Amino acid sequence: MHNPLDHHYVPRAFFKPWANNEKKLIVYEKKNSLILPPYMQSTKSICVHKGLYSYTSSVEEQKRNVIESKLFSLIDNNAAKILAELRKINGLVKISDQHRYEFAVFLVSLRLRMPEVFLSNAKDSRSTLEKELLKDEPNLHDEEVKRELNGLTILQWMEKNHLNILENIGNQLLAKQITNEKLVNPIMDMQWLVLKKEVSGYSFLTSDRPLVAFGSIQQKNLGFAIAISPQRIFFATTNLSSIENFLKLPDKELIKQANISTIQQAKNKAFSCNKSHSVRFFQNRLGKLHKKIMPWVKEYEEQK
């Protein structure tokens, strides 16, 4: 794991409650608009992307995968311990401030580390940096700087001498975004709740995009839900009244509605601990909302 290339955007340990003794779980996959018959897959090979967060070759080799080996390793190890704690709770969550902070960081990371979000943010970050460099060009009056540029624009000089900064600006900003207090603190301040639901023949699903956002920033009732085991679901909400109608549902209906939200937000895979779910349940739901899920950081920051 010194220089890992397998970058998990949802950590393997998260799926442990759904997996069997061989660390495999049931997969429902959408392919070419159809749901494949459920099949088994190892947690090692799901939600993984080769070199997703790797720095480019302009960075020395031993440091290219530090985001995975250092940053996400720390975040995920902390989260694994807290998830074990949460999976023993049924009701309001009362844990230490340190654990609240670490789990809030984990929840933020689950949004920002998704491939489509990370790559979009990285592209936007580089574009913004390039525009700023071009904007500074007309204001360049320092003769010593002009000699250093030797006829090049600031952007051309950066591309020639510091290409690694341009190429990896998205990687460099990722850690700052994940620990941004404007994102983390509001989640810490929310009310946290874990519901335990044990109903024969019914269980919570998870997916390749397991964290569900509900409510809205504008109405100040933004919240998050995530199934943390086949029998438990976690909520973070500004006000429990915002989900009171959901909480009033009969257990079977509550599990069903939670599963619908989870699989609609998926990209193309949902995961279960058994084959009790019919293919029909997924057919018109799996991945339905995926294209509508956009990076939420800018909007969130603007509202704070």
C-alpha positions in Angstrom: 0.0 0.0 0.0 3.0 2.3 -0.2 2.1 3.5 -3.6 -1.4 2.1 -4.3 -3.0 2.5 -7.8 -6.4 1.1 -6.9 -8.2 4.1 -5.7 -11.5 3.3 -3.9 -14.0 6.2 -4.1 -16.1 4.3 -1.6 -13.8 2.4 0.9 -14.0 -1.4 1.0 -14.6 -1.4 4.7 -17.8 0.5 4.3 -19.4 -2.5 2.4 -18.4 -5.0 5.1 -21.9 -5.4 6.6 -23.3 -6.4 3.2 -20.5 -8.8 2.3 -20.3 -12.5 3.1 -17.3 -14.3 4.7 -15.5 -14.2 1.4 -15.9 -10.4 1.3 -18.3 -10.6 -1.6 -21.7 -9.0 -2.0 -24.7 -9.2 -4.3 -24.6 -6.7 -7.2 -27.5 -5.4 -9.3 -26.0 -3.6 -12.3 -27.6 -1.5 -15.0 -26.0 -2.0 -18.4 -27.4 -0.7 -21.7 -30.6 0.4 -19.9 -31.2 -3.2 -18.6 -30.6 -4.7 -15.2 -28.4 -7.7 -15.2 -29.3 -10.8 -13.2 -27.8 -10.3 -9.7 -24.2 -11.6 -9.3 -21.5 -11.8 -6.7 -18.5 -9.4 -6.6 -15.6 -8.9 -4.2 -15.5 -5.6 -2.3 -12.0 -5.3 -3.6 -13.2 -4.7 -7.2 -16.2 -2.3 -6.6 -16.1 1.5 -6.5 -12.5 1.5 -7.6 -10.7 3.5 -10.3 -7.1 3.1 -11.3 -5.0 6.1 -10.4 -8.0 8.4 -10.0 -6.3 10.7 -7.6 -2.8 10.2 -8.8 -0.6 13.2 -9.4 0.9 13.3 -12.9 4.3 12.1 -14.0 5.7 15.6 -13.3 5.6 14.7 -9.6 8.2 12.3 -8.2 6.9 8.7 -8.3 6.8 8.0 -4.6 4.5 10.9 -4.0 2.1 10.4 -6.8 -0.5 8.5 -4.8 -0.3 10.2 -1.5 -4.0 11.3 -1.7 -5.0 7.6 -1.6 -2.3 6.3 0.7 -2.2 9.1 3.2 -5.3 11.3 3.0 -8.1 8.8 2.2 -6.3 6.1 4.2 -6.6 8.3 7.3 -10.2 9.4 6.6 -11.4 5.9 5.9 -9.7 4.3 8.8 -11.3 6.9 11.1 -14.6 6.3 9.5 -14.4 2.6 9.9 -14.1 2.9 13.6 -16.9 5.3 13.9 -19.2 3.3 11.6 -18.6 0.3 14.0 -19.8 2.6 16.8 -22.8 3.9 14.9 -23.9 0.3 14.0 -24.6 -0.3 17.6 -26.9 2.7 18.0 -30.7 3.0 17.5 -31.7 6.6 18.1 -30.0 9.9 18.5 -26.2 9.8 18.0 -24.1 10.9 20.9 -20.4 10.6 20.2 -17.3 12.7 20.9 -16.8 16.0 19.1 -13.6 14.5 17.5 -15.6 11.6 16.1 -18.3 13.9 14.9 -15.6 15.9 13.0 -14.0 12.8 11.5 -17.3 11.4 10.4 -18.4 14.7 8.9 -15.2 14.8 7.0 -15.9 11.3 5.7 -19.4 12.3 4.5 -18.0 15.3 2.7 -15.4 13.1 1.1 -18.0 10.7 -0.1 -19.4 13.5 -2.3 -16.1 15.1 -3.4 -14.2 11.9 -4.2 -16.8 10.5 -6.7 -15.0 10.3 -10.1 -17.4 12.6 -11.9 -17.2 15.2 -9.1 -13.5 15.1 -8.6 -12.7 15.3 -12.3 -15.2 18.1 -12.9 -13.8 20.1 -10.0 -10.2 19.4 -11.2 -11.0 20.6 -14.7 -12.7 23.8 -13.3 -9.8 24.5 -11.0 -7.3 24.4 -13.8 -9.5 26.5 -16.0 -9.9 29.1 -13.2 -6.2 29.2 -12.5 -5.4 29.7 -16.2 -7.9 32.5 -16.5 -6.4 34.2 -13.4 -2.9 34.0 -14.9 -4.1 35.5 -18.2 -6.0 38.2 -16.3 -2.7 39.3 -14.6 -0.9 39.6 -17.9 -1.9 43.3 -18.7 -0.8 44.4 -15.2 2.7 43.0 -15.6 5.2 45.9 -15.1 8.1 44.5 -13.1 11.1 44.4 -15.4 12.9 41.6 -13.5 9.8 39.4 -14.0 9.6 40.3 -17.7 13.2 39.2 -18.1 12.4 35.9 -16.3 9.5 35.4 -18.7 11.7 36.0 -21.7 8.9 36.8 -24.0 6.5 34.2 -22.7 3.1 34.9 -21.3 2.7 34.0 -17.6 0.6 31.0 -18.6 3.3 29.8 -21.1 6.0 30.2 -18.5 4.0 28.2 -16.0 3.4 25.4 -18.6 7.1 25.3 -19.3 8.5 25.6 -15.7 5.7 24.5 -13.4 3.4 22.2 -15.4 2.9 20.1 -12.3 1.0 22.9 -10.6 -1.4 23.3 -13.5 -1.8 19.6 -14.0 -2.4 18.8 -10.4 -4.3 21.8 -9.1 -7.4 19.7 -8.6 -5.6 17.2 -6.5 -4.0 19.9 -4.4 -7.4 21.5 -3.7 -9.2 18.2 -2.9 -7.8 17.9 0.6 -8.6 21.5 1.4 -12.2 21.1 0.1 -12.8 17.9 2.1 -11.7 19.6 5.3 -13.3 23.0 4.5 -15.0 24.1 7.6 -17.8 25.6 5.5 -18.7 22.1 4.5 -17.8 20.1 7.6 -19.1 22.3 10.4 -22.7 22.5 9.2 -22.8 18.7 9.1 -21.3 18.5 12.6 -24.0 20.9 13.8 -26.8 18.8 12.4 -28.9 16.4 14.4 -27.6 12.8 13.9 -29.9 9.8 14.0 -29.5 6.1 13.4 -32.5 3.9 12.8 -32.4 0.2 13.2 -35.0 -1.7 11.2 -35.0 -5.5 11.3 -37.8 -6.8 9.1 -37.8 -10.4 7.7 -37.2 -10.3 4.0 -36.4 -6.6 3.9 -33.0 -4.9 4.2 -31.3 -1.6 3.3 -29.4 -1.4 0.0 -26.3 0.6 -0.7 -24.8 1.6 -4.0 -21.8 3.1 -5.8 -23.0 6.5 -4.7 -24.2 5.7 -1.2 -24.7 9.2 0.3 -28.1 10.6 -0.4 -28.7 14.4 -0.1 -32.2 15.6 0.7 -33.9 19.0 1.3 -32.2 22.1 -0.1 -29.7 24.7 0.8 -32.1 27.5 0.0 -34.7 26.3 2.4 -32.0 25.6 5.0 -33.1 22.0 5.5 -30.3 20.2 3.7 -29.6 16.8 5.1 -27.9 13.5 4.3 -28.9 9.9 4.6 -26.7 6.8 4.2 -27.5 3.2 4.9 -24.6 1.9 7.1 -25.7 -1.7 7.2 -28.5 -3.9 5.9 -30.4 -3.1 9.2 -29.4 0.5 9.9 -29.6 3.9 8.2 -27.9 7.1 9.3 -29.4 10.6 9.0 -27.8 14.1 9.5 -30.4 16.8 9.3 -30.7 20.4 10.4 -34.1 19.6 11.9 -35.6 16.2 12.6 -39.0 17.6 11.6 -37.8 17.7 8.0 -37.9 13.9 7.9 -40.8 13.3 10.3 -43.1 12.0 7.6 -40.5 9.6 6.6 -40.0 8.4 10.1 -43.7 7.8 10.5 -43.7 5.2 7.7 -44.2 1.5 8.6 -40.9 -0.3 8.7 -41.3 -2.1 5.4 -42.3 1.1 3.6 -39.5 3.1 5.2 -36.9 0.6 4.0 -38.4 0.6 0.5 -38.4 4.4 0.2 -34.8 4.6 1.6 -33.8 2.0 -1.0 -35.4 3.8 -3.8 -33.5 7.0 -2.9 -30.3 5.1 -2.7 -30.6 3.3 -6.0 -31.9 6.3 -7.9 -28.8 8.2 -7.0 -26.5 5.4 -8.0 -24.4 5.5 -11.1 -25.1 2.0 -12.3 -24.6 -0.4 -9.4 -26.6 -1.2 -6.2 -25.4 -3.7 -3.6 -27.3 -6.1 -1.4 -26.6 -8.7 1.2 -29.0 -11.2 -0.5 -31.0 -11.8 -3.7 -34.4 -11.0 -2.1 -34.8 -7.9 -4.3 -36.4 -8.5 -7.7 -34.8 -7.2 -10.9 -38.0 -5.3 -11.6 -37.5 -3.2 -8.5 -34.3 -1.7 -10.1 -35.4 -1.5 -13.7 -36.8 2.0 -13.8 -35.0 3.3 -10.8 -31.3 2.4 -10.8 -29.2 5.4 -11.7 -32.3 7.5 -12.6 -31.1 10.7 -10.9 -27.3 10.2 -11.5 -27.0 12.7 -14.3 -28.8 15.3 -12.2 -26.3 15.0 -9.3 -23.8 17.9 -9.8 -20.9 19.0 -7.6 -22.5 20.8 -4.7 -19.5 22.6 -3.2 -19.8 25.9 -5.1 -23.5 26.3 -4.3 -22.9 25.3 -0.7 -20.1 27.7 -0.2 -22.0 30.6 -1.8 -24.9 30.1 0.6 -22.8 30.0 3.8 
